Amino acid sequence: MDMKIKANLTLSLLASLALAACGGGGDGGNSAAAPAIGSASAPAVASAPVPASAPVQASSPALSGEQLPSLTSPQSGSAAATGNGVEGVWTSQSGIDKTTAFVDPQGNISYLNTVGGVGMSEFFGVIAPSAPNWTLTSGVEFIGGFYYPTTSGSGTFVNKQTFTGSYVENGTTVNLSWNYDAANALAVTQSSVAGTWAQTGSSLTIANDGTLSGTLSGCPVSGTLLLATPSSSKNLYTLSVTGTTASCTLKSGATYSGNAAITFLPITGSTLYVRTILFMIRTAANTTVAYGQLTKQ
């Protein structure tokens, strides 16, 4: 049975996989392309994605960054040090194909698959983990201009090491194979995300208490970015925003929510990395989905 439902997604570049240092290539470590935002409606033929604008070249930025946190010596209070083994950030990469996934303490799971920095599919669901197994209780995948509800899913995980399994959407089996990411070794506080974070067309200013305002893909929004586990030091947040303009894709009166985390992008020609906030959000009715990766300003 064809369960596809129209989701006119505008695909765009997420961010350079390797930020450029000293003026070479990429986005100079200061900006990335606007997040993809799309809206769903009744079944129909999908329209072609709108091409993304190329990142603006920065002029000879100073080299700055940090080393990756270590999973072998995780920072005190981090998910790698104190988590339940499945919550946190998971990644896989093969060439230019990269997947980043979030699992929060309530079992909400989401992931974004990119090829060369361009979003190809987005998934949101709920799992029931019982080590070493997990079962998908619900899910929906956005791909190729449509979204598809899942019909089954299960697999296994090794605490803080690997997450594998599969699920079925529209009669197709999707296989998962992810690794526990170094971002889980980072200890954070609520104020770790305070400040202004931006990419081309988007900018969020976040206060120490997590309240925020700004724009996502040119749409004014307000909301919160709060620790998924309050008062903890685990690097996983919940982003919830509402639009403030009726004419924008992120419309006023609707709430868009999902998980976010501080993630790291490598600086070309260096062993250092820069921090970003990667997020994936949607409406509860799957009418709109958006993702992006914002760098600290």
Protein Blocks (a to p, Z undefined) as FASTA:
>chain_A
ZZbdcdddddddfbdfbdceehighjlopaccdddddddddddddddddddddddddehi
addddddddfklccehiaklmmgolgccddddehjbccdddddfkopacddddeehiafb
dcddddddddfbdcdfbdcddeehiacddfbdcddddehibccddddeehiacddddddd
fklmpccdfklmgccdddehiacdddfkopacddeehiacddddddfbghiabdcddddd
ddfbfkbmbdghiacdddddddddddehiabdcdddddddddfklpaccddddddZZ
